[in-house]
């Protein structure tokens, strides 16, 4: 016996035909990918950079001890990058940014799939509508002189169902993708700011000042 909630889905699939079935399968897969990305972001600590910011601020103020202490409390996936930056030279900026980009790339896997769904789902729905309209007009032609407007009207609303389903799949996908992309853009800004601030602090930590004095001596 099928669950009560499954019956309307079955009816829509039967009325809409194979295109609707494909769109519903795509919707399930898209939901799985979106939930996985949200879980992955949460696991990585995306947006949770309080301790990381405290470490960068302490380093910028010339307090390396507090910077290392704050960094040790951080759960951000960017903490290892900042940790390497604390002992790096200014010439390593590009390498550190490349390391951060590698971490961003892992978080952005699946974005292309979501983007494809957002763009292609309406087109797939429109394709189903065109097929449905062709079938409706064929039924109208077969009726000959005994034309019944309800035949055409019934065929049209069934055909338009696929477009509606395509839009229902595409619109939430586009919203989720937009949110994920905005988060990653903010992450890039945070990473660049942290790396450049640590490499070019307002006040040099004591150890760094001593190293420079030794070098000039």
Secondary structure as GFF3:
##gff-version 3
##sequence-region A 1 217
A	DSSP	alpha_helix	4	16	.	.	.	ID=ss1
A	DSSP	alpha_helix	18	44	.	.	.	ID=ss2
A	DSSP	alpha_helix	50	60	.	.	.	ID=ss3
A	DSSP	alpha_helix	64	73	.	.	.	ID=ss4
A	DSSP	alpha_helix	79	86	.	.	.	ID=ss5
A	DSSP	three_ten_helix	90	92	.	.	.	ID=ss6
A	DSSP	alpha_helix	93	107	.	.	.	ID=ss7
A	DSSP	alpha_helix	111	143	.	.	.	ID=ss8
A	DSSP	alpha_helix	149	199	.	.	.	ID=ss9
A	DSSP	alpha_helix	206	216	.	.	.	ID=ss10
###
